[in-house]
Amino acid sequence: MNAGDDCKQVLLTQADFDGELDAAKAAEQEAHRETCAQCRAVYENLTLVRNALRTDDLYQRAPDSLRAALPRPSPAKPAAKPITHSSWWPISNFGMGAALAAGIALLIAWSDTSDLTDRIVDDHIRALQPGHLWDVESTDRHTVKPWFDGRIDFAPPVKDLADKEFPLKGGRLDYVDGRPVAGLVYEHGHHPIDLLVWPASGTTAEAPIVAMRNGYTIVHWTEGGMVLWAVSDLERGQLVDFVRLWREAN
């Protein structure tokens, strides 16, 4: 194909891949790619790059000999932690999606939660491998919710957000910190959303908190006696919208 023959819709391919188009435009782009080799090739290349970046081959653990040779920090008096940019922000008003998208710079001290965040992102990446995203594939919550009966010792809240452009796609049995949890799978555009659910140790509700890890957005909160973690490669504001809509739904 000559340069003058370039498809005028090729620039929309990136926007479609990133989930920035509305449902109607995304459907038009998907239909267009069926007849446009150039746009189809661009979309396939973007998919290959994203999948390559998710492979474990890109990550190497430092050898024990190197870790042992590193100097250990001397004990020092703990200093007060300054307010700075961090990967975590509490959402004081969850309806302020625009403000959240701009970023809230408030440091929150955490250690165990940070480790759990890393494990949940790793779990999400493993689930993205073919055949691992769901054990039961259905857009009907009355099919997905009963599927967990007998597989876990609690009933996860399953909600239908298809009319909000976040359709339910299925569910799976997953494990977090050695215990079985419910994995609910939603989708926005071409972006899967994992919502991991398990019983909370107490009854106190916790407002949603947002984190970023290696290009993934994570939101976690506690309500209704359940701990909930949402993770996706969606832009932060979009995942925040998903959580807000999920919490408002019956």
C-alpha positions in Angstrom: 0.0 0.0 0.0 1.4 3.4 -1.0 1.6 6.3 1.5 -1.2 8.0 -0.3 -3.4 5.0 0.1 -3.2 5.0 3.9 -6.5 4.4 5.6 -8.0 7.6 7.1 -9.3 5.6 10.1 -6.0 4.2 11.1 -5.6 6.8 13.8 -8.8 5.6 15.4 -7.3 2.2 15.8 -5.1 3.3 18.8 -8.1 5.0 20.4 -10.2 1.9 20.0 -7.4 -0.3 21.4 -7.1 2.0 24.4 -10.9 1.8 25.0 -11.4 5.6 24.4 -14.2 5.2 21.9 -17.9 4.8 22.9 -19.6 1.6 22.2 -21.0 2.6 18.8 -17.7 3.9 17.5 -15.9 0.8 18.8 -18.3 -1.4 17.0 -17.8 0.6 13.8 -14.1 0.2 14.1 -14.3 -3.5 14.7 -16.4 -3.9 11.6 -14.1 -1.7 9.6 -11.0 -3.8 10.5 -12.7 -6.9 9.0 -12.2 -5.2 5.6 -9.2 -3.0 6.2 -5.9 -4.9 6.2 -3.9 -1.8 7.4 -6.1 -1.1 10.5 -6.2 -4.8 11.3 -2.4 -5.1 11.1 -2.0 -2.0 13.4 -4.5 -3.5 15.9 -2.7 -6.9 15.9 0.7 -5.2 16.4 -0.6 -3.2 19.4 -2.0 -6.5 20.9 1.4 -8.2 20.3 3.3 -5.4 22.0 0.9 -5.3 25.0 1.1 -9.1 25.5 4.9 -9.1 25.2 5.1 -6.4 27.9 3.1 -8.7 30.2 5.3 -11.7 30.0 7.4 -12.8 33.0 10.5 -12.9 30.7 10.9 -9.2 31.1 11.4 -9.5 34.9 14.6 -10.9 36.4 15.2 -11.3 40.1 18.6 -10.2 41.3 20.9 -13.2 42.3 21.3 -13.9 46.0 25.1 -13.1 45.7 24.3 -9.6 44.5 21.6 -9.0 47.1 24.0 -10.2 49.9 26.7 -7.8 48.7 24.5 -4.8 48.9 25.2 -2.7 52.0 22.6 -2.8 54.7 21.2 0.6 55.9 22.3 1.6 59.4 19.5 1.9 62.0 18.2 5.5 62.1 15.5 7.3 64.0 12.3 7.1 62.0 11.4 10.4 60.5 7.9 11.7 59.8 6.9 10.8 56.2 6.2 13.8 54.1 3.2 14.2 51.9 4.3 13.3 48.4 3.1 11.7 45.2 2.3 8.0 45.7 0.7 5.2 43.8 -2.2 5.3 46.3 -5.0 7.9 46.8 -8.1 7.7 49.0 -11.3 8.7 47.3 -13.0 11.1 49.7 -15.7 11.8 47.1 -16.0 8.9 44.7 -18.2 10.9 42.3 -15.3 13.3 41.6 -13.9 11.2 38.7 -12.3 14.2 37.0 -10.5 15.3 40.1 -9.3 11.8 40.7 -8.1 11.4 37.2 -5.9 14.5 37.7 -4.4 12.8 40.7 -4.6 13.3 44.5 -1.2 13.6 46.2 -1.6 12.1 49.6 0.9 9.5 50.9 -0.6 6.6 52.7 1.7 4.4 54.8 1.3 0.7 54.0 3.3 -2.5 53.6 1.1 -5.6 53.6 -1.4 -3.9 51.3 1.4 -3.1 48.9 2.5 -6.7 48.7 -1.1 -7.8 48.2 -1.5 -5.3 45.4 1.5 -6.8 43.6 0.1 -10.3 44.0 -3.4 -9.3 42.7 -1.9 -7.7 39.7 0.2 -10.8 39.0 -2.9 -12.9 39.4 -4.8 -10.7 36.9 -1.9 -11.0 34.4 -2.0 -14.8 34.7 -5.8 -14.8 34.2 -5.3 -12.9 30.9 -3.6 -16.0 29.4 -5.9 -17.9 27.0 -8.5 -20.0 28.8 -7.8 -18.6 32.3 -10.0 -15.6 32.5 -13.2 -17.4 33.5 -14.5 -20.8 34.5 -18.1 -19.9 33.8 -18.7 -17.7 30.8 -22.0 -15.8 30.9 -23.5 -12.3 30.8 -26.3 -13.4 33.1 -25.7 -12.8 36.8 -28.3 -15.4 37.7 -26.0 -17.9 36.0 -22.7 -16.6 37.4 -23.7 -16.2 41.0 -25.1 -19.7 41.5 -22.0 -21.2 39.9 -20.1 -20.4 43.0 -22.4 -22.4 45.2 -20.4 -25.3 46.8 -17.1 -23.9 45.4 -16.7 -21.2 48.0 -18.1 -20.6 51.5 -19.8 -17.3 50.8 -22.1 -15.8 48.2 -20.4 -13.0 46.2 -22.4 -10.0 45.1 -22.8 -10.2 41.3 -24.2 -7.1 39.5 -25.2 -6.4 35.9 -23.7 -3.3 34.4 -24.4 -4.0 30.7 -26.5 -0.9 30.4 -23.6 1.2 31.7 -21.2 -0.3 29.1 -19.5 -2.5 31.7 -21.1 -5.9 30.8 -20.5 -9.0 33.0 -18.6 -11.7 31.1 -18.3 -14.5 33.6 -16.6 -15.7 36.8 -13.9 -17.9 38.0 -12.6 -19.5 41.2 -9.4 -17.9 42.3 -7.0 -17.9 45.2 -5.6 -14.9 47.2 -3.3 -15.5 50.2 -4.1 -19.2 50.2 -7.9 -18.8 50.4 -10.4 -19.3 47.6 -12.1 -16.1 46.4 -14.7 -15.2 43.8 -13.3 -13.7 40.6 -15.9 -11.7 38.6 -15.0 -10.7 35.1 -16.4 -7.5 33.5 -15.4 -5.8 30.3 -15.2 -2.2 28.9 -14.4 -2.0 25.2 -11.8 -4.6 24.7 -10.5 -4.3 28.3 -11.2 -7.0 30.8 -11.8 -6.0 34.4 -11.2 -8.5 37.3 -13.2 -7.9 40.4 -11.9 -10.2 43.2 -14.2 -10.7 46.2 -13.9 -12.4 49.6 -15.3 -11.9 53.1 -13.9 -9.1 55.2 -12.5 -9.9 58.7 -14.7 -7.1 60.2 -17.8 -5.2 59.5 -16.2 -1.7 59.0 -16.6 -0.3 55.5 -13.6 1.3 53.9 -13.7 3.9 51.2 -12.2 3.0 47.8 -8.5 3.5 47.3 -6.8 3.7 43.9 -3.3 2.4 43.0 -1.2 2.1 39.8 1.1 -0.8 39.1 3.1 -1.4 35.9 0.4 0.2 33.8 -2.5 -1.4 35.6 -5.1 0.4 37.7 -6.3 -1.1 41.0 -9.2 0.0 43.2 -9.9 -1.7 46.5 -12.5 -1.1 49.1 -14.6 -2.9 51.8 -18.4 -2.8 52.0 -21.3 -5.2 52.9 -18.9 -7.4 54.8 -16.8 -8.0 51.6 -13.3 -7.1 50.5 -13.3 -6.1 46.8 -10.4 -5.5 44.5 -10.9 -4.3 40.9 -7.9 -4.4 38.5 -7.6 -3.6 34.8 -5.4 -1.9 32.2 -8.2 0.7 31.8 -7.3 4.3 32.3 -7.7 5.3 35.9 -10.8 7.4 35.5 -12.6 4.6 33.6 -11.9 2.0 36.4 -13.0 4.6 39.0 -16.3 5.0 37.0 -16.7 1.2 36.9 -16.4 0.9 40.7 -18.7 3.9 41.3 -21.4 2.4 39.0 -20.9 -1.1 40.6 -21.4 0.3 44.1 -24.5 2.2 43.0 -26.1 -0.8 41.3 -28.5 -3.1 43.1 
